[in-house]
Amino acid sequence: MNNRQANILKHIVETYIKTVKPVGSKSLCKRLKCSSATIRNEMAKLEEAGFLEKNHISSGRVPSEKGYKYYVEHLMKPKELTGEDVLKLQTIFNNRELQLSEAINRCVEIISEMTNYTSIVLGKKSNDNTLQQVSIIPLANQEIVALVCTDKGIVQNKKFILPKSISVDEIVKTCAIINKMLFGTPILRVSERLEYEIKPILAEKIAQYETVYNIFSQTFHDFATKVHDNVHMSGKKYLLDAPEYSDISQVKDILSKFDDQDLINKIEARDGEKGVNVYIGDENKFDPNVTVIKTTYHRNGEDGTIAIIGPKRMEYAKVIGLLSYINEQLNKED
C-alpha cells in the first residue's frame, strides 16, 4: 500500500467511525489535494485488494474487516486519556479500601461510560488462595450465615436454614474444628480434606454429622467456584444504541449471546496474550459483527481479562489507549 492509499484508507475508516456513512471521493480531494478521478482510482484499488467495500445504496466506500485490521496495525495511534479520565480511574486504583475484584468491576463500569461500549471482566483468583477463617453468624428462625475468608482477603457468604434437629452450637463446634485443622489449606484442597479428615471427627462428636458435614461441604464447594471465576458485565445498552442494531432480530441475537456463558468465556484471554489485543469480526469467536478489544491483568494473586465489545466501526484509538493505560496500572508493581 502506497502513502496515498494509506491516507485514503485512514480517512475513510475514521470518517465512517464518526458518521456511519459511506465515504465518497469528493470529501478526499481537498484533504489529499488530488483530483476526484485519482481518488476514485485509488479507492478502486483498495476495494480490489479487500480493504474497502462498496455500499450498494451509494457510490461511497466503507472499511472491510481487512481494512479495519490494517488501520489498527499500521495507521492508528492510540489516543491519550484526558486528565479527567485519568482522575476517574486513579480514584479507583488508589482506594485501598476496595478489594481488587471490586475495583476492577467499578473500573469496567467507568470504561463503558467513557466509550459507550459494552465492557466485561472475566476474573480468576489464583489457586494460591488459602483458607484463613470460617465464621458462623446465627440469625432468627434457625437461619445461619457461613462466612469463608482467604488469606488474600476474599470473603464469600452463604445462608442456610438449619433443620430443627440441628443446633447452632453444633455448627459453631464444627466451625472451630475446621479453623483449627484446615487453616492455611489451599482453597481447592479444602473439600478433599473436609471429606477425609474432618468428617470422621464429626462422626464421633456430632449426632447428625452428615447434615452438618453437608452444610460445610456445600459452602466450600460454592466458595471454590465463586473464588475461581468471576464475570462482571457493564453497558450492554450501549451496544444496542449503535445503528448496526436497528433491527429487532439483530438485537435479540446479540442479547442472547451476552446471556450465553460459553460464548462469554470465549472472550477470555488466550495463553500467551500480553498487552492489548484486537479481534475484529470472525477473529473474536463471540460474534462476527463486533470487535473485541481486550487486555489481561495479574495482581495480588488474581488474574483475568478485561474486554470492550463494540461494533466493528469502533473508536479504536480511544479504546486501545484506554486499555493500554489500564493494563499499565494493573500490571505495575506495588
C-alpha contacts under 8 A as a table, 3 or more apart, distances in Angstrom:
res1	aa1	res2	aa2	distance
1	M	5	Q	6.00
1	M	6	A	6.27
2	N	5	Q	5.37
2	N	6	A	6.18
3	N	6	A	5.00
3	N	7	N	6.13
4	R	7	N	5.11
4	R	8	I	6.17
4	R	32	L	7.84
4	R	42	E	7.98
5	Q	8	I	5.01
5	Q	9	L	6.13
5	Q	42	E	6.20
5	Q	43	M	7.54
5	Q	46	L	7.17
6	A	9	L	5.16
6	A	10	K	6.08
6	A	75	L	7.44
7	N	10	K	5.07
7	N	11	H	6.11
7	N	32	L	7.97
8	I	11	H	5.22
8	I	12	I	6.14
8	I	28	L	7.27
8	I	39	I	7.99
8	I	43	M	7.53
9	L	12	I	5.13
9	L	13	V	6.09
9	L	46	L	7.87
9	L	51	F	7.73
9	L	52	L	7.87
9	L	63	P	7.70
9	L	67	G	7.28
9	L	71	Y	7.45
10	K	13	V	5.30
10	K	14	E	6.18
10	K	71	Y	6.38
10	K	75	L	6.50
10	K	76	M	7.82
11	H	14	E	5.29
11	H	15	T	5.88
11	H	28	L	7.87
12	I	15	T	5.16
12	I	16	Y	5.90
12	I	23	V	6.02
12	I	61	R	7.64
12	I	62	V	6.84
12	I	63	P	6.98
13	V	16	Y	5.27
13	V	17	I	6.14
13	V	62	V	7.25
13	V	63	P	5.85
13	V	67	G	7.83
13	V	68	Y	6.99
13	V	71	Y	7.55
14	E	17	I	5.17
14	E	18	K	6.51
15	T	18	K	5.30
15	T	19	T	6.05
15	T	20	V	7.77
15	T	21	K	7.97
15	T	23	V	7.29
16	Y	19	T	5.16
16	Y	20	V	4.82
16	Y	21	K	5.66
16	Y	22	P	6.42
16	Y	23	V	6.89
16	Y	62	V	6.73
16	Y	63	P	7.80
16	Y	313	R	7.23
17	I	20	V	5.87
17	I	313	R	5.02
17	I	314	M	6.27
17	I	315	E	6.55
20	V	243	P	7.97
20	V	313	R	7.87
21	K	62	V	7.83
22	P	55	N	6.67
22	P	58	S	7.28
22	P	59	S	7.83
22	P	60	G	4.63
22	P	61	R	5.00
22	P	62	V	5.23
23	V	27	S	7.33
23	V	60	G	4.53
23	V	61	R	5.23
23	V	62	V	6.55
24	G	27	S	6.20
24	G	28	L	7.45
24	G	59	S	6.40
24	G	60	G	4.13
24	G	61	R	6.48
25	S	28	L	5.35
25	S	29	C	6.53
25	S	36	S	5.81
25	S	39	I	5.77
25	S	40	R	5.89
25	S	60	G	7.31
26	K	29	C	5.40
26	K	30	K	7.80
26	K	36	S	6.18
27	S	30	K	6.87
27	S	31	R	7.31
28	L	31	R	5.18
28	L	32	L	5.98
28	L	33	K	7.90
28	L	34	C	7.89
28	L	36	S	7.96
28	L	39	I	7.16
29	C	32	L	5.50
29	C	33	K	5.37
29	C	34	C	5.10
29	C	35	S	5.85
29	C	36	S	5.90
29	C	39	I	6.98
30	K	33	K	4.88
30	K	34	C	7.01
34	C	38	T	6.30
34	C	39	I	6.67
35	S	38	T	5.24
35	S	39	I	6.40
36	S	39	I	5.13
36	S	40	R	6.09
37	A	40	R	5.11
37	A	41	N	6.14
38	T	41	N	5.11
38	T	42	E	6.30
39	I	42	E	5.15
39	I	43	M	6.06
40	R	43	M	5.03
40	R	44	A	6.08
41	N	44	A	5.13
41	N	45	K	6.42
42	E	45	K	5.05
42	E	46	L	6.28
43	M	46	L	5.02
43	M	47	E	6.08
43	M	52	L	7.58
43	M	61	R	7.93
44	A	47	E	5.00
44	A	48	E	6.08
45	K	48	E	4.99
45	K	49	A	6.16
46	L	49	A	5.06
46	L	50	G	6.32
46	L	51	F	5.32
46	L	52	L	5.81
47	E	50	G	5.08
47	E	51	F	5.55
47	E	52	L	4.39
47	E	53	E	5.78
47	E	54	K	7.54
48	E	51	F	7.66
48	E	52	L	7.85
49	A	52	L	7.86
50	G	53	E	7.24
50	G	64	S	6.90
50	G	66	K	6.48
50	G	67	G	7.20
51	F	63	P	6.23
51	F	64	S	5.45
51	F	65	E	7.42
51	F	66	K	5.30
51	F	67	G	3.99
51	F	68	Y	7.74
51	F	70	Y	7.94
52	L	61	R	6.16
52	L	62	V	5.66
52	L	63	P	4.56
52	L	64	S	5.06
52	L	67	G	6.13
53	E	61	R	5.50
53	E	62	V	5.30
53	E	63	P	6.00
53	E	64	S	5.75
54	K	58	S	7.97
54	K	59	S	7.09
54	K	60	G	6.40
54	K	61	R	4.65
54	K	62	V	6.37
55	N	58	S	5.69
55	N	59	S	6.72
55	N	60	G	6.23
55	N	61	R	5.84
55	N	62	V	6.80
56	H	59	S	7.38
63	P	66	K	7.75
63	P	67	G	5.24
63	P	68	Y	6.17
64	S	67	G	4.87
64	S	68	Y	6.24
65	E	68	Y	5.15
65	E	69	K	6.16
65	E	280	I	6.55
65	E	281	G	6.78
65	E	312	K	7.69
66	K	69	K	5.10
66	K	70	Y	6.17
67	G	70	Y	5.18
67	G	71	Y	6.11
68	Y	71	Y	5.02
68	Y	72	V	6.21
68	Y	280	I	7.79
68	Y	312	K	7.81
69	K	72	V	5.15
69	K	73	E	6.14
69	K	280	I	7.16
70	Y	73	E	5.18
70	Y	74	H	5.75
70	Y	75	L	7.16
71	Y	74	H	5.49
71	Y	75	L	4.76
71	Y	76	M	5.79
72	V	75	L	6.16
72	V	76	M	5.27
72	V	316	Y	7.09
73	E	76	M	6.98
76	M	316	Y	7.86
76	M	317	A	6.38
77	K	317	A	6.01
78	P	316	Y	7.58
78	P	317	A	4.31
78	P	318	K	6.30
78	P	319	V	7.88
78	P	320	I	5.76
78	P	321	G	4.57
79	K	317	A	5.07
79	K	318	K	5.02
79	K	319	V	7.98
79	K	320	I	7.48
79	K	321	G	4.96
79	K	322	L	7.73
80	E	318	K	7.50
80	E	321	G	5.76
80	E	322	L	7.50
81	L	85	D	6.01
81	L	86	V	6.30
81	L	318	K	7.89
81	L	321	G	6.89
81	L	322	L	6.53
82	T	85	D	5.22
82	T	86	V	6.31
83	G	86	V	5.13
83	G	87	L	6.14
84	E	87	L	5.13
84	E	88	K	6.34
85	D	88	K	5.18
85	D	89	L	6.44
85	D	114	M	7.84
86	V	89	L	5.30
86	V	90	Q	5.95
87	L	90	Q	5.07
87	L	91	T	6.02
88	K	91	T	5.40
88	K	92	I	6.95
88	K	110	I	7.90
89	L	92	I	5.34
89	L	93	F	6.30
89	L	107	C	6.62
89	L	110	I	7.77
90	Q	93	F	4.91
90	Q	94	N	5.80
91	T	94	N	5.46
91	T	95	N	6.29
92	I	95	N	5.31
92	I	103	A	5.97
92	I	106	R	7.46
92	I	107	C	7.02
93	F	96	R	7.78
93	F	103	A	6.69
93	F	329	Q	7.92
95	N	98	L	5.89
96	R	99	Q	7.59
98	L	102	E	6.06
98	L	103	A	5.83
99	Q	102	E	5.27
99	Q	103	A	6.20
99	Q	153	G	7.64
99	Q	154	I	7.74
100	L	103	A	5.04
100	L	104	I	6.14
100	L	300	N	7.82
101	S	104	I	5.17
101	S	105	N	6.18
101	S	123	G	7.57
102	E	105	N	5.06
102	E	106	R	6.27
103	A	106	R	5.20
103	A	107	C	6.07
104	I	107	C	4.79
104	I	108	V	6.14
104	I	121	V	7.64
105	N	108	V	5.13
105	N	109	E	6.54
105	N	121	V	7.04
105	N	232	H	6.39
106	R	109	E	5.13
106	R	110	I	6.45
107	C	110	I	5.15
107	C	111	I	6.20
108	V	111	I	4.95
108	V	112	S	6.42
108	V	119	S	5.81
108	V	120	I	6.69
108	V	121	V	6.96
108	V	233	M	7.61
108	V	234	S	6.67
108	V	306	I	7.65
109	E	112	S	5.29
109	E	113	E	6.52
109	E	119	S	7.19
109	E	233	M	7.98
109	E	234	S	5.47
109	E	235	G	7.20
110	I	113	E	5.01
110	I	114	M	6.14
111	I	114	M	5.11
111	I	115	T	6.11
111	I	117	Y	7.99
111	I	119	S	6.75
112	S	115	T	5.31
112	S	116	N	5.22
112	S	117	Y	5.24
112	S	118	T	5.71
112	S	119	S	5.69
112	S	234	S	6.45
112	S	235	G	5.47
112	S	238	Y	7.89
112	S	308	I	7.99
113	E	116	N	5.47
113	E	117	Y	7.68
113	E	235	G	7.55
115	T	318	K	7.72
115	T	319	V	6.98
116	N	235	G	7.26
116	N	238	Y	5.29
116	N	239	L	7.48
117	Y	235	G	6.27
117	Y	236	K	7.38
117	Y	238	Y	5.29
117	Y	239	L	5.70
117	Y	308	I	6.55
117	Y	309	I	6.05
117	Y	310	G	5.35
118	T	233	M	7.37
118	T	234	S	5.85
118	T	235	G	4.50
118	T	236	K	5.04
118	T	237	K	7.58
118	T	238	Y	6.31
118	T	239	L	6.22
118	T	308	I	5.74
118	T	309	I	5.15
118	T	310	G	6.47
119	S	233	M	5.81
119	S	234	S	5.28
119	S	235	G	6.33
119	S	236	K	7.83
119	S	306	I	7.34
119	S	307	A	5.71
119	S	308	I	4.49
119	S	309	I	6.21
120	I	231	V	7.10
120	I	232	H	5.69
120	I	233	M	4.43
120	I	234	S	6.40
120	I	306	I	5.80
120	I	307	A	5.21
120	I	308	I	6.43
120	I	309	I	7.98
121	V	230	N	7.66
121	V	231	V	5.64
121	V	232	H	5.26
121	V	233	M	6.53
121	V	304	G	7.13
121	V	305	T	5.65
121	V	306	I	4.46
121	V	307	A	6.34
122	L	229	D	7.28
122	L	230	N	5.71
122	L	231	V	4.67
122	L	232	H	6.78
122	L	265	N	7.63
122	L	268	E	6.41
122	L	304	G	5.45
122	L	305	T	5.11
122	L	306	I	6.47
123	G	228	H	7.79
123	G	229	D	5.95
123	G	230	N	4.86
123	G	231	V	6.30
123	G	302	E	7.33
123	G	303	D	5.95
123	G	304	G	4.00
123	G	305	T	6.20
124	K	227	V	7.22
124	K	228	H	4.97
124	K	229	D	4.95
124	K	230	N	6.21
124	K	302	E	5.90
124	K	303	D	5.25
124	K	304	G	5.34
125	K	129	N	7.52
125	K	227	V	5.88
125	K	228	H	4.97
125	K	229	D	7.04
125	K	301	G	6.32
125	K	302	E	4.34
125	K	303	D	6.11
126	S	129	N	6.48
126	S	228	H	7.11
126	S	301	G	5.23
126	S	302	E	5.21
126	S	303	D	6.70
127	N	186	P	7.15
127	N	187	I	7.18
127	N	188	L	6.98
127	N	228	H	7.57
128	D	186	P	6.20
128	D	187	I	7.70
128	D	301	G	7.06
129	N	150	T	5.94
129	N	151	D	6.24
129	N	152	K	6.22
129	N	186	P	5.80
129	N	187	I	5.93
129	N	301	G	7.49
130	T	150	T	5.31
130	T	151	D	5.66
130	T	152	K	7.77
130	T	183	F	7.67
130	T	184	G	5.11
130	T	185	T	5.13
130	T	186	P	4.09
130	T	187	I	5.13
131	L	134	V	7.98
131	L	148	V	7.63
131	L	149	C	6.36
131	L	150	T	4.64
131	L	151	D	6.40
131	L	182	L	7.04
131	L	183	F	5.53
131	L	184	G	5.14
131	L	185	T	5.43
131	L	186	P	6.26
131	L	187	I	5.85
131	L	190	V	7.75
132	Q	148	V	7.78
132	Q	149	C	5.50
132	Q	150	T	4.65
132	Q	151	D	5.23
132	Q	179	N	7.76
132	Q	183	F	5.65
132	Q	184	G	6.10
133	Q	148	V	6.03
133	Q	149	C	5.32
133	Q	150	T	6.90
133	Q	179	N	5.87
133	Q	183	F	6.84
134	V	146	A	7.07
134	V	147	L	5.61
134	V	148	V	4.68
134	V	149	C	6.47
134	V	175	C	6.29
134	V	178	I	7.51
134	V	179	N	6.33
135	S	146	A	5.84
135	S	147	L	5.02
135	S	148	V	6.61
135	S	175	C	6.74
136	I	144	I	6.68
136	I	145	V	5.77
136	I	146	A	4.78
136	I	147	L	6.28
136	I	171	I	7.64
136	I	172	V	6.45
136	I	175	C	7.31
137	I	144	I	5.57
137	I	145	V	5.06
137	I	146	A	6.51
137	I	147	L	7.83
138	P	142	Q	7.63
138	P	143	E	6.32
138	P	144	I	4.48
138	P	145	V	6.53
138	P	168	V	7.11
139	L	142	Q	6.75
139	L	143	E	5.00
139	L	144	I	5.28
139	L	145	V	7.43
140	A	143	E	5.70
140	A	144	I	7.96
141	N	161	I	7.87
142	Q	161	I	5.62
142	Q	162	L	5.26
142	Q	163	P	7.36
142	Q	164	K	7.19
142	Q	168	V	7.76
143	E	159	K	7.09
143	E	160	F	5.66
143	E	161	I	4.40
143	E	162	L	6.08
144	I	159	K	5.77
144	I	160	F	5.41
144	I	161	I	6.43
144	I	162	L	7.38
144	I	168	V	7.98
145	V	157	N	6.48
145	V	158	K	5.57
145	V	159	K	4.40
145	V	160	F	6.32
146	A	157	N	5.50
146	A	158	K	5.31
146	A	159	K	6.34
146	A	160	F	7.84
146	A	219	T	7.31
147	L	155	V	6.89
147	L	156	Q	5.88
147	L	157	N	4.49
147	L	158	K	6.78
148	V	155	V	5.66
148	V	156	Q	5.52
148	V	157	N	6.36
148	V	220	F	7.89
148	V	223	F	7.52
149	C	153	G	6.32
149	C	154	I	5.62
149	C	155	V	4.49
149	C	156	Q	6.77
150	T	153	G	5.42
150	T	154	I	5.38
150	T	155	V	6.73
150	T	187	I	7.86
151	D	154	I	7.39
151	D	184	G	7.93
152	K	300	N	7.63
152	K	301	G	7.39
154	I	227	V	7.64
156	Q	223	F	6.42
158	K	219	T	6.46
160	F	215	I	7.74
162	L	165	S	7.98
162	L	166	I	6.24
162	L	167	S	7.69
163	P	166	I	5.51
164	K	167	S	7.17
166	I	170	E	6.99
166	I	208	Q	7.35
166	I	212	V	7.90
167	S	170	E	5.50
167	S	171	I	6.93
168	V	171	I	5.11
168	V	172	V	6.23
169	D	172	V	5.04
169	D	173	K	6.05
170	E	173	K	5.00
170	E	174	T	6.21
170	E	206	I	6.95
170	E	212	V	7.89
171	I	174	T	5.12
171	I	175	C	6.15
171	I	212	V	6.69
172	V	175	C	4.91
172	V	176	A	6.32
173	K	176	A	5.21
173	K	177	I	6.53
174	T	177	I	5.13
174	T	178	I	6.29
174	T	202	L	7.30
174	T	212	V	7.85
175	C	178	I	5.17
175	C	179	N	6.21
176	A	179	N	5.16
176	A	180	K	6.20
177	I	180	K	5.21
177	I	181	M	6.13
177	I	198	I	7.66
178	I	181	M	5.29
178	I	182	L	5.42
178	I	183	F	7.43
178	I	194	L	7.93
178	I	198	I	7.10
179	N	182	L	5.64
179	N	183	F	5.39
180	K	183	F	6.12
182	L	185	T	5.44
182	L	190	V	7.12
182	L	193	R	7.67
185	T	189	R	6.61
185	T	190	V	6.21
186	P	189	R	5.43
186	P	190	V	6.52
187	I	190	V	5.30
187	I	224	A	6.34
188	L	191	S	7.09
188	L	224	A	6.31
189	R	192	E	5.36
189	R	193	R	6.40
190	V	193	R	5.27
190	V	194	L	5.97
190	V	220	F	7.16
191	S	194	L	4.97
191	S	195	E	6.26
191	S	217	S	6.33
191	S	220	F	6.38
191	S	221	H	6.86
192	E	195	E	5.27
192	E	196	Y	6.43
193	R	196	Y	5.24
193	R	197	E	5.32
193	R	198	I	6.77
194	L	197	E	5.65
194	L	198	I	4.77
194	L	199	K	6.12
194	L	217	S	7.29
195	E	198	I	6.20
195	E	199	K	5.40
196	Y	199	K	6.26
196	Y	200	P	7.04
197	E	200	P	6.22
197	E	201	I	7.14
198	I	201	I	5.33
198	I	202	L	6.33
199	K	202	L	5.05
199	K	203	A	6.26
199	K	209	Y	7.64
199	K	213	Y	6.54
200	P	203	A	5.09
200	P	204	E	6.78
201	I	204	E	5.36
201	I	205	K	6.45
202	L	205	K	5.10
202	L	206	I	5.43
202	L	209	Y	5.51
202	L	213	Y	7.62
203	A	206	I	5.90
203	A	207	A	7.11
203	A	208	Q	7.94
203	A	209	Y	5.47
203	A	210	E	7.77
204	E	207	A	7.85
205	K	209	Y	7.92
206	I	209	Y	5.11
208	Q	211	T	5.79
208	Q	212	V	6.71
209	Y	212	V	5.05
209	Y	213	Y	5.85
210	E	213	Y	5.03
210	E	214	N	6.08
211	T	214	N	5.16
211	T	215	I	6.46
212	V	215	I	5.28
212	V	216	F	6.74
213	Y	216	F	5.41
213	Y	217	S	5.96
214	N	217	S	4.89
214	N	218	Q	5.97
215	I	218	Q	5.41
215	I	219	T	6.26
216	F	219	T	4.91
216	F	220	F	6.18
217	S	220	F	5.39
217	S	221	H	6.10
218	Q	221	H	5.05
218	Q	222	D	6.10
219	T	222	D	5.38
219	T	223	F	6.08
220	F	223	F	4.87
220	F	224	A	5.98
221	H	224	A	5.30
221	H	225	T	6.38
222	D	225	T	5.16
222	D	226	K	6.16
223	F	226	K	5.15
223	F	227	V	5.81
224	A	227	V	5.22
224	A	228	H	6.10
225	T	228	H	5.39
225	T	229	D	6.32
226	K	229	D	5.41
226	K	230	N	6.51
227	V	230	N	7.22
233	M	236	K	7.59
235	G	238	Y	5.48
235	G	239	L	7.50
236	K	239	L	5.75
236	K	240	L	6.98
237	K	240	L	5.21
237	K	241	D	6.57
238	Y	241	D	5.17
238	Y	242	A	7.05
239	L	242	A	5.53
239	L	245	Y	7.69
239	L	309	I	7.89
239	L	310	G	6.05
239	L	311	P	7.32
240	L	243	P	7.96
240	L	245	Y	5.69
240	L	246	S	7.83
240	L	251	V	6.69
241	D	245	Y	7.06
242	A	245	Y	5.74
242	A	246	S	7.43
242	A	311	P	7.46
243	P	246	S	5.43
244	E	247	D	7.89
244	E	311	P	7.26
245	Y	248	I	7.33
245	Y	250	Q	5.70
245	Y	251	V	5.73
246	S	250	Q	7.47
246	S	251	V	7.51
247	D	250	Q	5.38
247	D	251	V	6.50
248	I	251	V	4.97
248	I	252	K	6.26
249	S	252	K	5.15
249	S	253	D	6.16
250	Q	253	D	5.05
250	Q	254	I	6.27
251	V	254	I	5.43
251	V	255	L	6.11
252	K	255	L	5.21
252	K	256	S	6.10
253	D	256	S	5.32
253	D	257	K	6.50
254	I	257	K	5.09
254	I	258	F	6.45
254	I	287	D	7.85
255	L	258	F	5.15
255	L	259	D	6.52
256	S	259	D	5.13
256	S	260	D	6.37
257	K	260	D	4.99
257	K	263	L	6.55
257	K	264	I	7.59
257	K	286	F	7.69
257	K	287	D	7.97
258	F	261	Q	7.54
258	F	263	L	7.61
258	F	264	I	6.64
259	D	264	I	7.91
260	D	263	L	5.43
260	D	264	I	6.30
261	Q	264	I	4.97
261	Q	265	N	6.07
262	D	265	N	5.16
262	D	266	K	6.59
263	L	266	K	5.19
263	L	267	I	7.18
263	L	285	K	7.71
263	L	286	F	5.80
264	I	267	I	5.53
264	I	268	E	7.58
264	I	286	F	7.16
265	N	268	E	5.47
266	K	285	K	6.54
266	K	286	F	6.67
267	I	284	N	7.22
267	I	285	K	7.47
267	I	286	F	6.79
267	I	292	V	7.78
267	I	307	A	7.41
268	E	304	G	7.63
268	E	305	T	5.78
269	A	273	E	6.36
269	A	294	K	7.56
269	A	295	T	7.45
269	A	296	T	6.85
269	A	304	G	7.74
269	A	305	T	5.90
270	R	273	E	5.81
273	E	277	N	7.55
273	E	295	T	7.99
273	E	296	T	7.62
274	K	277	N	7.60
274	K	295	T	6.93
274	K	296	T	6.67
275	G	295	T	5.85
275	G	296	T	7.11
275	G	324	S	7.01
275	G	327	N	6.84
276	V	293	I	7.01
276	V	294	K	5.71
276	V	295	T	4.74
276	V	296	T	7.81
276	V	320	I	6.84
276	V	323	L	6.67
276	V	324	S	6.24
276	V	327	N	7.71
277	N	293	I	5.69
277	N	294	K	5.47
277	N	295	T	6.40
278	V	291	T	7.27
278	V	292	V	6.08
278	V	293	I	4.50
278	V	294	K	6.68
279	Y	282	D	7.84
279	Y	283	E	5.13
279	Y	284	N	4.86
279	Y	291	T	5.67
279	Y	292	V	5.16
279	Y	293	I	6.17
280	I	283	E	5.53
280	I	284	N	6.18
280	I	288	P	7.69
280	I	290	V	6.54
280	I	291	T	4.37
280	I	292	V	6.46
280	I	312	K	6.46
281	G	284	N	6.13
281	G	287	D	6.65
281	G	288	P	4.08
281	G	289	N	5.31
281	G	290	V	5.39
281	G	291	T	5.71
281	G	312	K	6.90
282	D	285	K	6.11
282	D	286	F	7.97
282	D	287	D	6.89
282	D	288	P	4.51
282	D	289	N	7.73
283	E	288	P	7.61
284	N	287	D	6.83
284	N	288	P	7.32
284	N	291	T	7.00
284	N	292	V	6.17
285	K	288	P	7.35
287	D	290	V	5.80
289	N	311	P	6.58
289	N	312	K	6.57
290	V	309	I	6.72
290	V	310	G	5.57
290	V	311	P	4.46
290	V	312	K	4.98
291	T	309	I	5.82
291	T	310	G	5.57
291	T	311	P	5.79
291	T	312	K	4.96
291	T	314	M	7.35
292	V	307	A	6.50
292	V	308	I	5.77
292	V	309	I	4.72
292	V	310	G	6.83
293	I	307	A	5.56
293	I	308	I	5.29
293	I	309	I	6.62
293	I	319	V	7.70
293	I	320	I	7.40
294	K	305	T	6.73
294	K	306	I	5.51
294	K	307	A	4.04
294	K	308	I	6.22
294	K	323	L	7.30
295	T	305	T	5.74
295	T	306	I	5.46
295	T	307	A	6.50
295	T	323	L	6.63
295	T	324	S	7.83
295	T	327	N	6.45
296	T	303	D	7.29
296	T	304	G	5.67
296	T	305	T	4.44
296	T	306	I	6.15
296	T	327	N	6.80
297	Y	302	E	7.88
297	Y	303	D	5.33
297	Y	304	G	5.58
297	Y	305	T	6.45
297	Y	306	I	7.89
297	Y	327	N	6.51
297	Y	330	L	5.89
297	Y	331	N	5.77
298	H	301	G	7.03
298	H	302	E	5.61
298	H	303	D	4.19
298	H	304	G	6.81
298	H	330	L	7.16
298	H	331	N	6.02
299	R	302	E	5.33
299	R	303	D	6.38
299	R	330	L	6.71
299	R	331	N	6.35
308	I	319	V	7.74
310	G	313	R	7.70
310	G	314	M	6.08
311	P	314	M	5.58
315	E	318	K	5.62
315	E	319	V	6.27
316	Y	319	V	5.22
316	Y	320	I	5.82
317	A	320	I	5.43
317	A	321	G	5.99
318	K	321	G	5.22
318	K	322	L	6.17
319	V	322	L	5.09
319	V	323	L	6.17
320	I	323	L	5.20
320	I	324	S	5.91
321	G	324	S	5.14
321	G	325	Y	6.34
322	L	325	Y	5.26
322	L	326	I	6.36
323	L	326	I	4.96
323	L	327	N	5.90
324	S	327	N	5.07
324	S	328	E	6.22
325	Y	328	E	5.15
325	Y	329	Q	6.28
326	I	329	Q	5.06
326	I	330	L	6.04
327	N	330	L	5.36
327	N	331	N	5.98
328	E	331	N	5.47
328	E	332	K	5.97
329	Q	332	K	5.62
